[in-house]
Amino acid sequence: MGIAHLMSCQATFAVLGEQRPPRQAVVDDARATRIRTSKRLGPERHGEQGTAPASVSPVLRALPTKIVAVEPTDDELRLCGDLSGKRVLDLGCGRGDSTLAFARRGAKVIGIDHSAEQLAYARRLAEEEELRIELHHEDLADLAFLPPASVDVAFSSSALTHVLDTGRVFRQVHRVLKTGAPFVFSVEHPAARLASGASYWSGYTITDLFGGLQRANFDVDTLLEPEPSRPKSAPVPTTLVMRGRKLGL
């Protein structure tokens, strides 16, 4: 399936508004439109490239040198739906910004991340706010601790950008989701590579992600390419947001 064909399918997708509200730029990063700095100081979401802990799985790509706190955008929250009382899986939760945001909305959140240091920081933040969350030190595709069909919403903010085998993650997420439940995730848009002179096809493409979700038995009903808050600084989309709903058992 080609990119042009995928783009022609967008008319059938739910459109939730592709203009993000202006946000303060915090880093010189291709995803600055959806990243903000946490008001609390803490360790980076991932270590600098070449200094990641030895326990990091080869399922991950080389990690970027600058990663800061990430919270769900308004579009992502709308795609997740009402979270009150829902069991939410946050893949690559880092230091817990999205995890805590979901918990404040009444969700029962399970956060998973490869970094024990990040999880410890997330746990401290939860204790400060007296929020109850469940955290696991695992690879994103290692979801054996969760029973089948036990999760109401799965979410990932940017973390899948750094995963080599997204198909494996998609299959595991499908297993733990309830039928019809949404999987909402964002990644760096493949076109953003062009700004650094790299080829569009030097990594995953929209076709790869769309096809991977379909092969894992998801119905892809939303694909968003939010316009950056400063369009002149980014002539191509920098973020890709997708939602798939679990089909079958």
C-alpha positions in Angstrom: 0.0 0.0 0.0 1.6 3.3 -1.1 1.7 6.6 0.8 -0.6 8.3 -1.8 -3.2 5.6 -1.2 -3.0 6.1 2.6 -3.4 9.8 2.2 -6.5 9.3 0.1 -8.0 7.3 3.0 -7.8 10.2 5.4 -11.2 11.5 4.4 -12.7 8.5 6.2 -10.8 9.1 9.3 -12.1 11.1 12.3 -10.8 14.6 12.2 -10.4 16.1 15.6 -8.7 19.4 14.7 -5.2 19.5 13.4 -4.2 22.8 14.8 -2.5 22.4 18.2 -2.7 25.3 20.6 0.5 27.4 20.7 3.0 26.0 23.2 6.2 27.5 24.5 9.2 26.1 22.6 11.5 24.3 25.1 14.1 22.6 23.0 15.5 22.7 19.5 13.8 19.5 18.5 11.6 18.4 15.6 8.8 17.5 18.0 8.9 20.8 20.0 5.3 21.4 19.0 4.1 18.6 21.3 6.8 18.6 24.0 6.9 20.8 27.1 9.3 20.9 29.9 8.1 19.6 33.2 7.8 22.2 36.0 9.7 19.7 38.2 13.3 19.0 37.6 14.2 15.4 37.1 16.2 12.9 35.0 15.7 12.9 31.2 13.0 10.6 29.8 15.8 8.5 28.2 19.5 8.6 28.6 21.8 10.2 26.1 22.7 8.1 23.1 25.6 5.8 24.1 24.9 6.1 27.8 21.7 4.1 28.1 21.8 1.4 30.8 23.0 -2.0 29.8 19.5 -3.4 30.6 18.0 -1.6 27.6 16.7 -4.1 25.2 17.8 -4.4 21.5 14.2 -3.8 20.6 15.0 -0.1 21.0 16.7 2.1 18.4 19.5 4.4 19.5 17.9 6.9 21.9 18.0 10.6 21.1 20.2 13.0 23.0 17.3 15.3 24.1 14.1 14.0 25.5 11.9 16.0 27.8 8.6 15.6 29.6 5.7 14.7 27.3 2.0 15.1 28.2 -1.0 14.0 26.1 -2.2 16.7 23.7 -5.8 17.7 23.5 -6.2 15.6 20.3 -4.7 12.5 22.0 -7.0 12.9 25.0 -10.1 13.1 22.8 -9.0 10.0 20.9 -8.6 8.1 24.2 -12.2 9.0 25.2 -13.6 9.1 28.7 -10.9 7.7 31.0 -12.8 7.7 34.3 -12.6 4.2 35.9 -10.9 2.8 32.8 -7.7 0.7 32.9 -5.1 2.5 30.8 -1.8 1.1 29.6 0.9 3.8 29.1 3.7 2.4 27.0 7.0 4.2 27.4 5.7 6.3 30.3 9.1 7.7 31.1 8.9 9.9 34.2 5.1 9.7 34.3 3.8 12.9 32.8 1.1 11.1 30.7 0.6 8.5 33.4 -0.2 11.1 36.0 -2.4 13.1 33.6 -4.5 10.0 33.0 -4.7 9.2 36.8 -5.9 12.8 37.5 -8.8 12.0 35.1 -9.8 9.0 37.2 -8.1 6.2 35.2 -6.4 3.2 36.7 -3.1 3.6 35.0 -0.4 1.0 34.3 2.9 2.6 33.2 5.7 0.6 31.6 9.2 1.8 30.7 12.7 0.4 30.1 14.3 2.9 32.6 14.2 2.1 36.3 15.4 5.6 37.1 12.6 7.2 35.2 10.0 4.9 36.9 11.4 5.8 40.3 10.9 9.5 39.5 7.4 8.8 38.3 6.7 7.0 41.5 7.9 10.0 43.6 5.7 12.4 41.6 2.6 10.1 42.1 3.3 10.0 45.9 3.6 13.8 46.0 0.1 14.1 44.3 -1.3 11.2 46.2 -2.2 9.4 43.0 -2.3 5.7 42.7 -0.5 4.2 39.6 1.0 0.9 38.7 4.6 0.9 37.2 6.5 -1.9 35.6 10.2 -2.0 34.5 9.9 -3.9 31.2 10.4 -3.5 27.4 7.4 -2.1 25.6 6.6 -5.5 24.0 7.0 -7.5 27.2 3.4 -7.4 28.4 3.1 -11.0 29.8 2.3 -9.7 33.2 -1.1 -8.5 31.8 -4.0 -10.9 31.2 -5.6 -11.0 27.8 -8.4 -8.5 27.2 -7.7 -6.6 30.5 -7.0 -3.1 29.2 -9.6 -0.4 28.2 -7.2 2.0 26.5 -3.5 1.7 25.3 -1.5 4.9 24.8 2.1 5.8 23.8 3.5 9.2 23.4 6.7 9.3 21.2 8.1 6.1 22.6 7.4 4.0 19.5 9.6 6.3 17.5 12.6 4.5 19.1 11.2 0.9 18.7 12.7 -1.4 16.0 10.0 -4.0 16.0 6.7 -2.1 16.2 4.8 -5.1 14.9 5.7 -7.1 18.0 4.5 -4.2 20.2 1.2 -4.0 18.2 0.6 -7.7 18.6 1.1 -7.6 22.4 -1.1 -4.5 22.7 -3.8 -6.3 20.7 -3.6 -9.2 23.1 -4.1 -7.2 26.3 -6.8 -4.8 24.9 -10.5 -5.5 25.1 -12.4 -5.9 21.9 -13.1 -2.5 20.3 -10.8 -0.7 22.7 -8.5 2.0 21.3 -4.7 2.1 20.9 -3.6 5.7 20.5 0.0 6.6 19.8 2.1 9.4 18.5 5.5 9.1 16.8 7.9 11.5 15.0 6.5 12.0 11.5 8.7 10.2 8.9 8.8 13.4 6.9 10.6 15.1 9.7 13.7 13.2 8.7 13.9 15.4 5.6 14.9 18.4 7.6 18.2 16.7 8.6 18.8 15.5 5.0 17.9 11.9 5.6 15.7 9.9 3.3 12.0 9.5 4.0 12.5 5.8 3.7 15.5 5.6 6.1 13.2 4.4 8.9 9.6 3.4 9.4 7.1 5.0 7.1 3.4 5.7 7.4 2.8 2.6 5.3 4.8 0.5 7.8 2.7 1.7 10.8 -0.6 1.5 9.0 0.1 -2.0 7.6 1.5 -3.2 11.0 -1.6 -2.2 12.8 -3.8 -3.9 10.2 -1.7 -7.1 10.4 -2.1 -7.1 14.2 -5.9 -6.9 13.6 -6.5 -3.3 14.4 -9.1 -1.1 12.6 -7.2 2.2 11.9 -9.8 4.9 12.1 -7.8 8.0 12.7 -4.6 9.5 11.3 -3.6 13.0 12.2 -0.7 15.2 11.1 -1.1 18.2 13.4 0.2 21.5 12.1 3.0 22.9 14.2 2.3 26.0 16.3 5.0 27.7 14.2 4.4 26.4 10.7 7.2 28.5 9.1 9.7 26.7 11.3 8.6 23.3 10.1 7.7 23.0 6.4 6.7 19.4 6.8 4.6 17.6 9.6 6.7 16.8 12.6 4.2 14.5 14.5 2.0 11.6 13.4 -0.9 10.5 15.6 -2.7 7.3 14.9 -5.6 5.4 16.5 -6.5 1.8 16.0 -9.3 -0.2 17.5 -8.9 -3.8 18.4 -10.8 -6.2 16.2 -11.5 -9.8 17.2 -10.7 -11.5 20.5 
